[in-house]
């Protein structure tokens, strides 16, 4: 594939719309509908499951099955406790960051639509400077402008409502994309773009391709655990985000060195099948796609683990998109990396043959 721009106006418009739509863990279906609607012209059929995972399928009759996967959910909060004077205490739904909460706007999701709120915080003037308290789960709270618990309830807010941030897609300096939930709306976007390119370039694959957007990754890879049993794939290539470790206060000696703009990040970990990973590396080298390496002891912490350790073992690999400020509302990625992850997955698919086992014991 020529090194022309992969992203076009239509795909970027979709990415923006898809990001701006909230898709908290457990409540992903509106985002999945947007995603399936975009993917529809490029696949033969869809599979969906009880909890909301969506899969676009090319060649559904084929016996040999390859998955390319991202996850569709985003971190959020749950309403956990409402005080008599109408303030709301929260618990996490995924790895939401208590440190960034104060002074953020929020949307509380209710049956009657969104209710606006703010994470309040005591004024600097009123705080004891000799013992400044850091924001923690038990001292952050949401104010929705209600004078007491009754008024909170009248607005349709109750224990169990989910809460997301309203922050929307922005571009910094032409080629940096900034938004909440780029982890991992970018993954679903990139695998959909792979399907679009296969279609537009009239590529016929010798196997079934399962373009998968799993739910519930943020609370323990649950959607992937479910859908891998359903698909029973032979190969799974997962894409998620990883940290740019070049910004302040990150220790490279423990976190490694990966950064935005330097290419897709390819993982080494026990869950990653070595022969599949080598195929990806060879593909990157042959096509002059820049890449970085990352190592993980034990689990990768991504859906890779769920696919790898399912169905008696599935050859799995992880291609990550480097990202700054993970789990904040200003997650930042580089446009070039997005294009290079798409390119790398696309070229790798063209480099996989029907029936390949990736066995260590065959030539
Ligand atoms: Zn995450």
Boltz pocket constraint, residues with backbone or C-beta under 6 A from the ligand:
constraints:
  - pocket:
      binder: B
      contacts: [[A, 183], [A, 184], [A, 218], [A, 327]]
      max_distance: 6.0
